[in-house]
């Protein structure tokens, strides 16, 4: 169990060149081993960070630090590889560049979408831009699951977003945008629209509106989550 300081607990200082909401959102996530992560429910996963195939808590924390640097400083995939590739390859027992890319992209993209949600749920932003639109990267890597959701426009409080706010699967590259009602109507929004009946992968698609209660899960995990939320 990783119980120490992750490394960046100081308050985020506003910087116009950095996405502060994304940095703060990622730092809400506690590094846990996969066994510990498996003890949490879906809502709790929104505040956890793990790496598949890694059983050492200190290595998970090092990967957390590398993703944090990527989110804060705009570091690239190559920078991330320089930091942790050797350690992860040793843990996995093989050199798996695709798997390493998945760890990087998932961690960084989750942070950016968590940051977008934090911004879009600000009461003033929500009042002016109450409609969310699901955004795709339309290229050869687009998966059928995301393609079905592309362009969907629904109110921010529509229950569909409870289970379909990007990311909706590992290595998902989708995002979402907040629109004014006039912008949404101009683009074809209708108030009786429904989102597609697709299912996000386990651990993905949820909103970050959980209020943790440490009594609901193992004591050590509860203590780490409580400390992180206080920070």
LINRA-V999912 format. One record per backbone hydrogen bond with DSSP energy under -1.0 kcal/mol. CO is the residue of the C=O (numbers start at 1). NH is the residue of the N-H. E is the energy in kcal/mol with one decimal. If there is no record, write none. Layout:
((CO	NH	E) (CO	NH	E))
This chain:
((15	18	-2.2) (18	20	-1.5) (19	23	-2.0) (20	24	-2.8) (21	25	-2.2) (22	26	-2.5) (23	27	-2.0) (25	28	-1.0) (26	29	-1.7) (30	49	-2.8) (33	37	-2.7) (34	38	-2.4) (36	39	-1.1) (37	40	-1.7) (41	45	-1.7) (44	47	-1.9) (45	48	-1.8) (47	30	-2.2) (49	32	-3.1) (51	54	-1.7) (54	34	-1.0) (56	60	-2.0) (57	61	-2.2) (58	62	-1.6) (59	63	-2.3) (60	64	-2.5) (61	65	-2.3) (62	66	-1.9) (63	67	-2.5) (64	68	-2.7) (65	69	-2.1) (66	70	-1.6) (67	71	-2.4) (68	72	-2.7) (69	73	-2.8) (70	74	-1.2) (76	80	-2.2) (77	81	-2.6) (78	82	-2.2) (79	83	-1.6) (80	84	-2.3) (81	85	-2.2) (84	88	-2.5) (85	89	-3.0) (86	90	-2.0) (87	91	-1.9) (88	92	-2.9) (89	93	-1.8) (89	94	-1.0) (96	100	-2.0) (97	101	-2.4) (98	102	-1.9) (99	103	-2.0) (100	104	-2.1) (101	105	-3.0) (102	106	-2.4) (103	107	-1.9) (104	108	-2.5) (105	109	-2.7) (106	110	-2.2) (107	111	-1.7) (108	112	-2.2) (109	113	-2.3) (110	114	-2.7) (111	115	-2.3) (112	116	-2.3) (113	117	-2.3) (114	118	-2.1) (115	119	-2.1) (116	120	-3.3) (117	121	-1.9) (119	122	-1.4) (122	126	-3.2) (123	127	-2.0) (124	128	-1.5) (125	129	-3.3) (130	156	-2.7) (131	179	-3.9) (132	154	-2.2) (133	177	-2.2) (134	151	-2.7) (135	175	-1.6) (137	139	-1.3) (139	142	-1.8) (143	147	-2.4) (144	148	-1.8) (146	149	-1.1) (146	150	-1.2) (149	152	-2.0) (152	134	-2.3) (154	132	-3.0) (155	158	-2.2) (158	161	-1.7) (159	162	-1.4) (160	163	-1.3) (161	165	-1.1) (167	205	-2.0) (168	201	-2.8) (169	172	-1.7) (175	135	-2.9) (177	133	-2.8) (179	131	-1.9) (180	184	-2.4) (181	185	-2.6) (182	186	-2.3) (183	187	-1.4) (184	189	-2.8) (185	188	-1.6) (190	193	-2.0) (196	198	-1.8) (201	204	-2.1) (205	165	-2.1) (213	216	-2.4) (218	222	-2.7) (219	223	-2.2) (220	224	-1.9) (221	225	-2.4) (222	226	-2.4) (223	227	-2.3) (224	228	-2.5) (225	229	-2.5) (226	230	-2.0) (227	231	-1.7))
